[in-house]
Amino acid sequence: MSLSDVQTRLAQAARDAGRDPASVTLVAVSKVQPDDRVQAVLDAGQQVFGENRVQEAETRWAHRRAADPTIELHLVGPLQTNKVNKALELFDVIQSVDRPKLAAKLADAVQARGAAPRLFVQVNTGEEPQKAGILPADADAFLAECRGPMSLQIEGLMCIPPVDETPALHFALLAKIAERNGLTGLSMGMSADFETAVAFGATHVRVGSAVFGARTPG
Ligand SMILES: *Cc1c(COP(=O)(O)O)cnc(C)c1O
């Protein structure tokens, strides 16, 4: 378990960038990890976790969150519109608002529940056809739509850069889109590049394998 190692590197990256280490939240992405590893990280004091599937998150976290309301859970993977209500029960933060239909569904659900989750809009900075997210050219209009007619409060932006490209360019692009839209939250950086992301202003880094160990496939 290398939680403390990641915490140390994260704090150092923040100081190197002239930033307060407290301005960056470590989201420990526990998807697919064996439960004993997750419990060890929880026992070590980590309180913010990310999952990419609603069903898996429910199995792993529903009972833990019932026992400990200070656990904060982020959805970092795609959300089907028929699972919006379940997701709102389970997650404090939805980082994957990636299309108008989902935003509309979230807006309806927020109205009905009278309580709003924290939301990040996912931007497909690499314009990859297989990847979810709003295209950079459409981001301003989409954000205006969310914040205007849909009355959704948006905290920030999230991106997953293409695996074969320099992440820094994507982090810089995301930061630029956020800045011109007056958004302060930036969820970017994973195990391989969270220090770079912090240099570009990340407020949330989503780190899985560097915290928990490699995910065993299958
Ligand atoms: C799995 C995942 C992560 C964590 O990836 P690591 O490389 O293991 O740190 C971060 N963000 C998203 C959206 C993920 O699906």
The ligand as an SDF file (V2000), in Angstrom:
LIG
                    3D

 15 15  0  0  0  0  0  0  0  0999 V2000
   -9.0270    3.9970  -13.4080 C   0  0  0  0  0  0  0  0  0  0  0  0
   -9.1510    5.4550  -13.4970 C   0  0  0  0  0  0  0  0  0  0  0  0
   -8.2230    6.3010  -12.8640 C   0  0  0  0  0  0  0  0  0  0  0  0
   -7.0130    5.7890  -12.0930 C   0  0  0  0  0  0  0  0  0  0  0  0
   -6.0780    5.2430  -12.9740 O   0  0  0  0  0  0  0  0  0  0  0  0
   -4.5980    4.8580  -12.4740 P   0  0  0  0  0  0  0  0  0  0  0  0
   -3.7920    4.9260  -13.7080 O   0  0  0  0  0  0  0  0  0  0  0  0
   -4.6850    3.4980  -11.9040 O   0  0  0  0  0  0  0  0  0  0  0  0
   -4.1840    5.8670  -11.4810 O   0  0  0  0  0  0  0  0  0  0  0  0
   -8.4120    7.6590  -12.9560 C   0  0  0  0  0  0  0  0  0  0  0  0
   -9.4560    8.1870  -13.6360 N   0  0  0  0  0  0  0  0  0  0  0  0
  -10.3800    7.4060  -14.2500 C   0  0  0  0  0  0  0  0  0  0  0  0
  -11.4950    8.0600  -14.9650 C   0  0  0  0  0  0  0  0  0  0  0  0
  -10.2480    6.0400  -14.2050 C   0  0  0  0  0  0  0  0  0  0  0  0
  -11.1680    5.2780  -14.8330 O   0  0  0  0  0  0  0  0  0  0  0  0
  1  2  1  0
  2  3  1  0
  2 14  2  0
  3  4  1  0
  3 10  2  0
  4  5  1  0
  5  6  1  0
  6  7  2  0
  6  8  1  0
  6  9  1  0
 10 11  1  0
 11 12  2  0
 12 13  1  0
 12 14  1  0
 14 15  1  0
M  END
$$$$
